[in-house]
Amino acid sequence: MNTHPFRRPLLLVSLLAAVLAPRLPNARAAAPLPVVAGVELQPFASQVRRLIEATDYLGAPFSDAEKQALAAAMELPDASAAVQKLQEILDAHCLFGVNINPEMRVKVAQGMAKAELSEAGWRQFLVKVQNESGTTATLKAVSPNAVKLHNSPAGEVANRWLELQMFDAQPLKATLGGLKVEYRLIQLYSRDAGKREARFSFNVGQGTQDLGFRNEVDVLFDCVPAREVTLRVTDENGQPTTAAFLIRDSQGRVYPSQAKRLAPDFAFHPQVYRADGESLKLPAGTYSVEFTRGPESIPQTRTLTVGAGPMTAAFQVKRWIDPAKFGWWSGDHHIHAAGCAHYTNPTEGVHAPDMLRHCVGEDLKIGANLTWGPCFDYQKQFFTGVDDKVSTYPYLLRYDVEVSGFGSHRSGHLCLLRLREQMYPGGTSKDHWPTLCLNTLRWAKAQGALVGPAHSGWGLTVNSDELPNYLVPPFDGIGANEYIVDVTHTVPGPGGKLVPAVDFLSMVDTPSVWELNIWYHTLNVGFRTRVSGETDFPCIYGERVGLGRSYVKLDGKLNYDDWCEAIRVGRNYVSDGRSHLIDFQVNNLAMGTAGSELRVSAANAKVRVSAKVAARLDDKPDTALRALRYDKKPYWHIERARLGETREVPVELIVNGYPVAKKTIVADGSLTDLAFDVKLERSSWVALRILPSSHTNPIFVLVDGKPIRASRRSAEWCLKGVEQCWTQKKKLIAAGEMAEAEKAYDHARETYRKLLGEMAGD
């Protein structure tokens, strides 16, 4: 998460100027670029903020001191002085100064930045643009030394040692803004080490180059050679493994550079994943290396000094917990190999070995790699209906499907897991699928699939942080919207036996109140949908796979089909991986066994709830994260559960959606046995949670054999939800499915009216 302190005290300006003067790495004996006067501060400051965000994103940030100086300059009461100070700070990072005259002629001069590149790596520099013409065209950079993609004569290849590109993606704009002065980013890659010279020119369209040599500048670079660093990576038991490495130099720049990464390294990650014995190239210097292996590991940081030759560095991961030792296996049922942050060239997304590498590096045992709209016809080739061949026990990768970008997706995306066939009958691609969710669910359940809505909270927005709450959301999104209808239906499963149309709701990747509220209400009227954790990588979350997880209990050897089946019966808890609710049971009934149903008499309705509980917080609170509203990412995170300034978090006992008891634990990673005794007045569902970090599936306690009818208000909410959902979704249904849709919604209305009549209490 990037934060930029743009409201620092004014006195920082003079102090930081003194701090920066001797340390700017770019200072050299070159004429300063001219300071442009008459610039309006507000739009200029906005452009500078986007520039700072872009350098953070690219892994080549300004130093903290520079950010503070820029922030302080923006607060100066004298706008002219503020504009001048901002230029003085930024100009030191400019490799080029570009002037566009009123006739849109472009000339260029070398700036003050140190002309240093890295072998086999990218560097980012600023380009100062003095825009006298006010043009909003695209600024283009050209060099005859840039590497061509086609074959070139040998002598020409030797001179084409460079690659370059202007960075004009978000948060920057693709074109110039028309300001008198602004700053752009140019990225340069060196194929070679040593001294190399390159010629550069700039233009804003054909014919805009200035006359003579004023549009060209020759720059002599010192290309620092990289060193081969071999990594020895072991787990907590000393066995070879894969881990995540975040490598920064003394200026905070990320290595290898993110600017031009290709799989298996993802350009949208600052970290890379390396297995034992693999290597990477780093220029000589000193680096800070943070290494982890998923949320169950303890982040470690060490200093790595790279010298003149090849070297080997050893890293051993530390754990604070290993749920697999207790038979609980982690998995993320919603990741993607294409779309969103993934590139579409040179291939349409990435391949299975790349995704498995990331799963192993995050110690994620199951990865459900879902093919969806983007690149569907390319990625569909990898579906087999069994584990992908790259799987290496206990790390299993399976290709399945998310109905997203096609079919019924506007009524709610569907995760279809454990498919035997991936293509809906009637076509070979994604363009012929049903527009009614229930029709897709019928097809998937007939082949024994595990099914449920993705990113459940989208479309269920409410202006409340109460849980449960009784506000009717708009049902206008792509989350668990038509679920309010589908949960009332049964459909034929394998062999024709009727089974619930929906198995689970997805949790962790949307705001917890929105996700949990619809689940609580449907549990309160007697339905038994389970929950499972997902990340929607790299769409909702691109930071890493497994930010949302299911921990599934299996008695035998881990396999994908049984892992899915355990979610269907609710033998799992969801988590961000930073807290764990292990072996949850009521009396002697373990969650997910015997239908999760415990029968007691009214005379014996006092039950004991128990579990092994663990969580881990850093010693010091993350105040920035804690200050975020619950509808701001990260939606689920153990930090949000911290009690005040302590290292404690609450474990809550939930009965019919409400906390009825609470105990605190110290989130130091230790495993604690907890127990609650509670008297149940009526049939109820019971669960444990550390909100918003982890949540068990429910155990259903039936008192005197009566069904759960916990809340009249929940039944009313569900009925209103059906009506609201129909107002939003009926226009999305194909004409040929309209009669079925009307029948499906009528069935839901009738079901909730019947349940409403059975409610005795609130």
C-alpha positions, 0 to 999 in steps of 0.5 A: 500500500503506497502512502504519500505524506502530502501534509507535512509541516512547512518547516520541513522545506529548509531542513530537508533541503539541507539533508538532500543537498549532499546526498542526491545521487544524480548531482554532476557537473552539468548545466541545470535545466531551466526553471519554468515560471508562471506555472499554476501550482494546483494542476502541477502538484497533482501531476507530481503526485501521480509521478510519485505514485508511478515511481512507487509502482515501478519499484524505483521510488523517491527516497522518504526524504525527497517525498517529504521535501516534495510534500512540504514544497506543495504546502508553501504559501507562495505558489511561485516558490512552491513551483520552483522548489518542486522543479529543483527537487525533480530536476536532479532526477532528469536525464533529459530536458525537452522543450516544445516551442509554440510551433510544436518544434521539439528539442532536447538537452541532457539533464542532471541525472547520473547516466548510469544503467544496469546490465540486464536491468531497467532504470527509470529516469525523469524527462522534464517537459517545458511545453510552450505550445500547450499540446496534449499529444503523446511524447515519444522517445526514439533511439537508433541504439534501441534493440529491434525485434527482428534479425539485424546484421551482426554489426548493427546488432552490436550497436543496438544494445539499448531498449527504451520506453516511455511509461504512460500508463496509470497513474500517469496519463497517456498524453501530455497534460498541456501544462507549461511544465510537467515530468514524464518517465523514461525507462532504459534497459541495457543489454551490456555492461561497460561504457555505451553511448546512445543517441536520443530524440523526442517528438510529439508527432511526425514533423515536430522534431526541431531543425539541425541537431537540437532534437538529438542528444548523445549520452554516454552511459556507464552500464554497471555489470550484474553478478550471478547470485545463486540462492539456496532456499530451504524451509523450516525443516531444512528442505529445499523449497521456493520463497518470495524475495523482495530485493531493494537497493539503498535507494529503495529501487526494486530488483530485478526491475519490474519494468520489463519482467516476463513470466515466471516473474510478474511485472505487477509484483515487487517480489520474485519467486525463486526455488533452491538453486536458482539464481538472479542477476544483481549489479554490485552493491548492497541490498535489503532482501525480505523473504517470506513464504506465505502468511504462515511464515515470519517475514525476515530481512537481511542485507546482501552485499554483492561483490565483483563475482558470482556468489551464493546466498542461503535463506531459511524460511521460518514458520509461526504455524503449519496447519497442515500438521493438523490435517488442514490444507490451504487452498485458493479456489479463485486464481487466474493465469490470464486477464487483469494484471497479466499481460496478453503478449507474447502469450495470452496470459501465463502457463501452469508452471508459472502459476504453480511457482507462485503457489509453492512460493506462498505455501498454498497447497491447492490452486484453482486456476480458473479460465474466464473471459479474457484469453478464454480460447487460448487458456481453455486448452489447459483444462483436463479435468484432473490435476495439471501435470506440473503439480508436485505433491502436496502442491496441486494445480487444477484448471477450472472455470469462472463464468465471468465476462460471458454468460450469466456473469452480470447476475453474479460470477460463478466459480465452477470447480471439479468440472469434468467438462469445461464447455457448456453444451452447444458451442466451443467457446464462451459465447453461447452460455446461459444468461440465467445463473441457475441454468449454468448451475444445473449443468455444473451440478449434474457433473458433480461440480462444486459451485458458488458465487465469486467475490460475493460482496459486489452488488451488495453494498450497504451504508452500514458496518453492522453485522447482520444488518437489514438494509436491502442492497442494490443487487446491481453487481457481479457478486452473490446477487442471484444467489438470493434466488438460487439458494432456494433451488435444488437441482439434479446432481450425478445420477439425478439425485436432487442437491442444493444448486449452490454449495458455497459463498466466496469470502475474503476478497470483498468487504466482510460486512457485504459478504457475510450479511447475505450468508448470515440471513440465508443461514438464519432461514434454514439454508446450509450454504458453506463459505470458502476463501478466495483471492481473485488473483490478479484482479481484485488482489494482485499482490500474491496468490492466497491472500484469501484461503480455505483451510480444509480438513482431510483425514487421508492424503490431500487431493483436489477432488476431496478438498472440494468435497470438504468445502461442500460439506463445510469442513473448512474455515476461511482466513487471510492466513494470519489467524486460524480456527482449527478443530472447531466442534460443538460438544463432540461433533466436529465441523463438517462431519455428520452433515455438521448437524448436532441434535440435542433436547431442550433439556440438554441445550447447553453446549460446549464450543471448542477450538484451537486458535492462533493468530499473529500480529506484528508488535507495533500496530499498522495505524494506516491500515487500521484507519481504513474503512472496512470497504477499503482494501485489504478487506480482511486482515488481522490488523483490523482485529487488533484491540487498541495498542495491544497484541490481542485479538477477539475470538467471537462465538456467533449464534444466528449471526450475533456474537454471544460470547468473546475471549481474547488471545495474544496474537503472538503465533501460539496455539491456544485451546479455547472453549465456550459454554452456551445455552441455546434457546432454539435450533441455531447455527453456531460458528467462530470468527476473528473478524475480519481475519478468519471465520469457521463454517457453521455447525447446525444445532437442532433443539428437539429436532426442529429446523432452524428458523432463527429470524423473521427479519432475515426472512423478510430481508431475503424476500425483499432481496429477491424483488430487488434483484429482479428489478436489476437482472430481468433486463439481462436475461435472454428472451429464450430463458425469460420464462425459466427466469420468471419461474425461478424467481417465483419459486424463490418468492414462494419459498421465502414466504413459506419460511416467513410463515414458519418464523416464531421469533424476530 
